[in-house]
Amino acid sequence: MSQYLILIYENEADYESADQSVFQEVMDAHNRFSEQVGEKLLGGNALQPTQTATTIRGDVVTDGPFVETKEVLGGYYVIEAKDLDEALAISKLCPARFGGVEVRPVMVFE
């Protein structure tokens, strides 16, 4: 089995105007996703907003993301799948209310 990372991209501005029912709907959708995936789900978390980020490029440390960022990484899951096709099928179940998901193989060093 291989491991894949599901990166969840969101637009934070869409959440700024959303009421509490939207947040509850999103959390419920992620809980359903976790139940659907079951033991193939190895881990994952939501991320804090981009204003909490610190970026390092070479020797330069900057608070926050770069200005040109339109979509931001909002969270991730690590899943186990037999191949990319199965990883994509699982990823299609992943809720991304205001954005999309990216699927990448994980390099596992043993």
Secondary structure by P-SEA (a helix, b strand, c coil): cbbbbbbbbbcccccccccaaaaaaaaaaaaaaaaaacccccccccccccccbbbbccccccccccccccccccbbbbbbcccaaaaaaaaaaccccccbbbbbbbbccc
